[in-house]
Amino acid sequence: MEASQDREWIFWFQPELHLTTYDEHIRENPYLVREILLSPEKRPIRLGTVLSYRTDRAAIQLRGSFTHSNNRDITLADSGRIRLEYADADQIAIEGSGSIDLPSGTKLKCTGIVQPGHETGTSVQLPMIPIMQLNGRAEQGLGIPAALWASAEYMSRRNVDRAGNKTLGDVFLLGCGASTRAIPRTVVSFGIGNLLNTGYELWSGYSAPGRQFTLEAKVNLQ
């Protein structure tokens, strides 16, 4: 259903049969046990809605969905080895994204998701899926061909096992950086990730990187 040129409201229903490939599993988690027995995931109930709103300076999108799955893959790291298991599961996902350009030249972007999910018949959150995840970024243009940016990321605690007896704590990360177009056809960027050098685990027993420095150059050859 389309309400106007700057407002759009969509409803969808899309049951499917889905199989995540070996390559996709390994790219997502290189620590995964290689002897993977893959099973197709059936999603007989999968429905949702999307609401979008746009103006000259701002854009907002809200997405909501409900999925009932048979043979959903679950990642576990409760034995010192990261492996897959399968279960019937139900999940609700409410996602939002927005951006705004302020008159001062500042650009703000944010995304967030609330995603309670549990095995069918239980109330325990699915392993390694945070109930809440938020990201924000602010970019400020300067009088010269350069910009400064800062970012923040929050991820709520995650269950390690199916019973929820062991969890990984909340994570809050900051980042900052700068970019310039002083060189013709080239964008040079410098960034600092995990600015406060926060210690946390990607998976149980697998530490995440500390403070990271990156230097990147993008060249337009056309």
C-alpha positions as CSV (number, residue, x, y, z in Angstrom):
1,M,0.0,0.0,0.0
2,E,1.5,3.3,-1.1
3,A,0.2,6.3,0.9
4,S,2.1,9.1,-0.9
5,Q,5.4,9.9,-2.6
6,D,7.2,10.4,0.7
7,R,5.3,7.7,2.8
8,E,5.1,4.0,2.0
9,W,3.5,1.2,4.0
10,I,4.2,-2.4,2.9
11,F,2.8,-5.7,4.2
12,W,4.4,-9.0,3.1
13,F,4.0,-12.7,3.6
14,Q,6.9,-14.9,2.3
15,P,7.2,-18.5,3.5
16,E,10.4,-20.1,2.3
17,L,12.9,-23.0,2.4
18,H,16.4,-21.6,3.2
19,L,19.8,-23.3,3.3
20,T,22.8,-21.4,4.5
21,T,25.9,-22.6,2.6
22,Y,29.2,-23.8,4.1
23,D,30.9,-20.7,2.8
24,E,28.3,-18.4,4.4
25,H,28.7,-20.1,7.8
26,I,32.5,-19.9,7.7
27,R,32.5,-16.2,6.6
28,E,30.2,-15.4,9.5
29,N,32.2,-17.4,12.0
30,P,35.7,-18.6,11.0
31,Y,36.0,-20.5,14.3
32,L,33.2,-22.8,13.5
33,V,33.9,-26.6,13.6
34,R,34.5,-27.6,10.0
35,E,32.5,-30.9,10.2
36,I,29.2,-29.2,9.6
37,L,26.0,-31.2,8.9
38,L,23.7,-28.8,7.1
39,S,20.0,-29.0,7.2
40,P,17.5,-26.8,5.3
41,E,15.5,-24.4,7.4
42,K,11.8,-24.3,6.7
43,R,10.0,-21.0,7.4
44,P,6.3,-21.9,7.0
45,I,5.3,-18.6,8.7
46,R,7.2,-15.5,7.7
47,L,5.4,-12.2,7.6
48,G,6.0,-8.5,8.3
49,T,5.5,-4.9,7.5
50,V,7.7,-1.9,6.4
51,L,6.9,1.7,7.0
52,S,9.0,4.4,5.3
53,Y,9.0,8.2,5.6
54,R,11.2,10.6,3.7
55,T,11.7,14.4,3.5
56,D,14.5,16.5,1.9
57,R,16.6,16.2,5.0
58,A,15.5,13.1,6.8
59,A,14.6,9.4,6.1
60,I,13.1,7.0,8.5
61,Q,12.2,3.3,8.1
62,L,10.6,0.9,10.5
63,R,10.4,-2.9,9.8
64,G,8.7,-5.6,11.8
65,S,8.5,-9.3,11.2
66,F,7.5,-12.6,12.8
67,T,9.1,-15.9,11.7
68,H,8.4,-19.5,12.8
69,S,11.2,-21.8,11.7
70,N,11.7,-25.6,11.6
71,N,15.4,-26.7,11.7
72,R,16.7,-23.2,12.5
73,D,20.5,-23.3,13.0
74,I,21.8,-22.3,16.4
75,T,25.4,-21.5,17.1
76,L,26.8,-22.8,20.4
77,A,30.1,-22.2,22.0
78,D,29.5,-23.8,25.4
79,S,32.0,-26.6,25.1
80,G,35.1,-24.7,24.0
81,R,34.3,-25.6,20.3
82,I,31.8,-23.5,18.3
83,R,29.3,-25.7,16.6
84,L,25.8,-25.8,15.0
85,E,22.7,-27.4,16.4
86,Y,19.1,-27.2,15.1
87,A,15.8,-26.4,16.7
88,D,12.2,-25.2,16.0
89,A,12.1,-21.5,16.9
90,D,10.0,-18.4,16.8
91,Q,11.4,-14.9,16.4
92,I,10.0,-11.3,16.4
93,A,12.2,-8.6,14.9
94,I,11.5,-4.9,15.1
95,E,14.1,-2.8,13.2
96,G,14.5,0.9,12.7
97,S,16.9,3.1,10.7
98,G,17.0,6.8,10.3
99,S,19.2,9.6,8.9
100,I,19.0,13.4,9.1
101,D,21.0,16.2,7.6
102,L,21.2,19.2,10.0
103,P,21.6,22.8,8.8
104,S,25.0,22.9,10.5
105,G,26.3,20.3,8.1
106,T,26.1,17.5,10.5
107,K,24.8,14.1,9.3
108,L,23.3,11.7,11.8
109,K,22.6,8.0,11.1
110,C,21.2,5.4,13.5
111,T,20.0,1.8,13.3
112,G,18.6,-0.5,15.9
113,I,16.9,-3.8,16.3
114,V,14.9,-5.6,19.0
115,Q,14.8,-9.3,18.3
116,P,13.4,-11.6,21.0
117,G,13.6,-15.2,19.8
118,H,13.2,-18.5,21.5
119,E,12.9,-22.2,20.8
120,T,9.2,-23.1,20.3
121,G,7.7,-23.9,23.7
122,T,10.3,-22.0,25.8
123,S,11.0,-18.5,26.8
124,V,14.8,-18.6,26.8
125,Q,16.4,-16.2,24.3
126,L,18.2,-18.0,21.4
127,P,22.0,-18.5,21.9
128,M,24.3,-15.7,20.6
129,I,21.4,-13.5,19.4
130,P,21.3,-10.2,21.5
131,I,17.8,-9.0,22.2
132,M,18.8,-5.5,21.4
133,Q,21.5,-4.0,19.1
134,L,22.0,-0.2,18.4
135,N,24.4,1.7,16.2
136,G,24.8,5.4,15.7
137,R,27.1,7.6,13.6
138,A,27.6,11.4,13.4
139,E,29.6,13.1,10.6
140,Q,30.6,16.7,10.5
141,G,31.8,18.4,7.4
142,L,34.5,21.0,7.7
143,G,35.2,24.2,5.7
144,I,38.0,22.3,3.9
145,P,37.4,19.1,1.8
146,A,37.4,17.0,4.9
147,A,35.0,15.5,7.5
148,L,35.1,14.1,11.0
149,W,33.0,11.3,12.3
150,A,32.2,9.5,15.6
151,S,30.3,6.3,16.1
152,A,28.7,4.3,19.0
153,E,27.5,0.7,19.2
154,Y,25.6,-1.2,21.9
155,M,24.9,-4.9,22.0
156,S,22.9,-6.5,24.9
157,R,24.0,-9.7,26.6
158,R,24.0,-13.0,24.7
159,N,23.3,-16.5,25.9
160,V,26.0,-19.0,25.3
161,D,24.0,-22.2,25.8
162,R,20.4,-23.2,25.0
163,A,19.3,-23.1,28.7
164,G,20.7,-19.6,29.2
165,N,22.8,-20.6,32.2
166,K,25.9,-18.8,30.8
167,T,25.9,-15.4,29.2
168,L,28.3,-12.9,27.6
169,G,27.8,-9.3,29.0
170,D,26.6,-6.2,27.4
171,V,29.0,-4.4,25.0
172,F,29.4,-0.7,24.4
173,L,32.0,0.5,21.8
174,L,33.0,3.9,20.5
175,G,34.9,4.9,17.4
176,C,36.1,8.0,15.6
177,G,37.9,9.1,12.4
178,A,38.4,11.5,9.6
179,S,38.3,11.5,5.8
180,T,39.5,14.0,3.2
181,R,39.1,14.5,-0.6
182,A,42.1,16.8,-0.9
183,I,43.7,14.5,-3.5
184,P,41.8,14.5,-6.8
185,R,39.5,11.5,-7.4
186,T,40.7,10.0,-4.0
187,V,39.1,9.7,-0.6
188,V,41.6,9.0,2.2
189,S,40.1,7.8,5.5
190,F,41.6,7.2,9.0
191,G,39.6,5.5,11.7
192,I,40.0,4.2,15.3
193,G,37.7,1.3,16.3
194,N,37.0,0.3,19.9
195,L,38.4,3.7,21.0
196,L,38.3,2.8,24.7
197,N,40.0,-0.6,24.2
198,T,37.0,-2.4,25.7
199,G,37.6,-6.0,26.4
200,Y,34.8,-8.4,25.4
201,E,34.2,-11.8,23.7
202,L,32.9,-12.4,20.2
203,W,32.1,-15.9,21.3
204,S,32.6,-17.7,24.6
205,G,36.4,-18.2,24.9
206,Y,37.2,-16.1,21.8
207,S,38.3,-12.6,22.6
208,A,37.4,-9.7,20.3
209,P,40.0,-7.2,19.0
210,G,41.0,-4.3,21.1
211,R,41.7,-0.8,19.8
212,Q,42.1,-0.8,16.0
213,F,43.6,1.7,13.6
214,T,42.7,1.7,10.0
215,L,43.9,3.7,7.0
216,E,42.0,3.5,3.7
217,A,42.2,5.1,0.3
218,K,39.5,4.9,-2.4
219,V,40.5,5.9,-5.9
220,N,38.0,6.7,-8.6
221,L,39.6,5.7,-11.9
222,Q,36.9,7.1,-14.1
